[in-house]
Amino acid sequence: MRFGPIAARPLPGTLMILSLAAAGCGGGGGSATSPGTTSTRHATTSAAGAKQTLNLEADDDGGLYFKPKKLTAKAGGVKLMMRNPSSSGVQHGVAVEGKGVDQDGPVVAPGKTSSVTVTLKPGKYEFYCPFDAHKQKGMKGTLTVS
């Protein structure tokens, strides 16, 4: 049996690396503390480098909006943790944009958590869902940094 040039055959290590890379994409996993819907700020300390963690969640019934829609933070490292409820039935993610920042977290399946960590200066930023056309359909909010 004769095979073509070695470059035409995948190497066993290559397949393993590709499998591991694919498994790491969109993972998310974990869980976030369920945020209250009456307050716009949910800040805690975090050992992962961000000085603040802001919790938000997608709609339980698959609506294209976040709860809450307004967040506040202090300038510096900020981590947004978005819980996508199992009952949403829709993939979602979280991203931050504004003042030279444009960073997306992973898009995750229902029941998973997406997060994005950014360093922010004082001002207004937009957080939104980067999946499909969710942002254009209104799945966004305002993050005010002081």
Residue pairs with C-beta under 8 A, 6 or more apart in sequence:
3 9
25 106
26 106
26 107
26 108
26 109
27 106
27 108
27 112
28 84
28 105
28 106
28 108
28 109
28 112
28 113
28 114
28 115
29 112
29 113
30 112
30 113
31 83
31 113
32 55
32 57
32 81
32 82
32 83
32 113
32 115
33 42
33 44
33 55
34 55
34 57
34 83
35 42
35 55
35 56
35 57
35 67
35 68
35 83
36 42
37 67
37 68
39 68
40 68
40 70
40 71
40 72
41 54
41 71
41 72
41 73
42 53
42 54
42 55
42 56
42 71
43 52
43 53
43 54
43 73
43 74
44 52
44 53
45 51
45 52
45 53
46 52
46 53
46 79
48 79
48 117
49 77
49 117
50 77
50 78
50 79
50 117
51 74
51 76
51 77
51 78
52 73
52 74
52 76
52 77
52 78
52 79
53 78
53 79
53 80
53 81
54 71
54 73
54 78
54 79
54 80
54 81
54 143
55 81
55 83
56 66
56 67
56 68
56 71
56 80
56 81
56 82
56 83
56 94
56 127
56 141
57 66
57 67
57 82
57 83
57 84
57 85
58 65
58 66
58 67
58 82
58 83
58 84
58 85
58 88
58 90
58 92
58 129
58 139
59 65
59 66
59 67
59 85
59 88
60 85
60 87
60 88
61 87
61 88
62 87
62 88
62 89
62 90
64 129
64 134
64 137
64 138
64 139
65 138
65 139
66 82
66 127
66 129
66 139
66 140
66 141
68 141
69 141
69 142
70 141
70 142
70 143
70 144
71 80
71 127
71 141
71 142
71 143
71 144
72 143
72 144
72 145
72 146
73 120
73 143
73 144
73 145
73 146
74 145
74 146
75 120
75 121
75 122
75 145
75 146
76 119
76 120
77 117
77 118
77 119
78 117
78 118
78 119
78 120
78 143
78 145
79 115
79 116
79 117
80 94
80 96
80 105
80 115
80 116
80 117
80 118
80 127
80 143
81 94
81 113
81 114
81 115
82 92
82 93
82 94
82 105
82 113
82 114
82 115
83 113
84 90
84 91
84 92
84 108
84 109
84 110
84 111
84 112
84 113
84 114
85 110
85 111
86 110
86 111
87 110
88 110
89 110
90 110
91 107
91 108
91 109
91 110
91 131
91 132
92 107
92 108
92 114
92 129
92 131
92 134
92 139
93 104
93 105
93 106
93 107
93 108
93 114
93 129
93 130
93 131
94 104
94 105
94 114
94 115
94 116
94 127
94 128
94 129
94 130
95 102
95 103
95 104
95 105
95 116
95 127
95 128
95 129
95 130
96 102
96 103
96 116
96 118
96 120
96 125
96 126
96 127
96 143
97 103
97 125
97 126
97 127
97 128
98 123
98 124
98 125
98 126
98 143
99 120
99 121
99 123
99 125
101 118
101 119
101 120
101 125
103 116
103 117
103 118
104 116
104 130
105 114
105 115
105 116
105 130
106 114
107 114
107 130
107 131
108 114
120 143
120 145
121 145
122 145
122 146
123 144
123 145
124 142
124 143
124 144
124 145
125 142
125 143
125 144
125 145
126 140
126 141
126 142
126 143
127 140
127 141
127 142
127 143
128 134
128 135
128 139
128 140
128 141
129 135
129 139
129 140
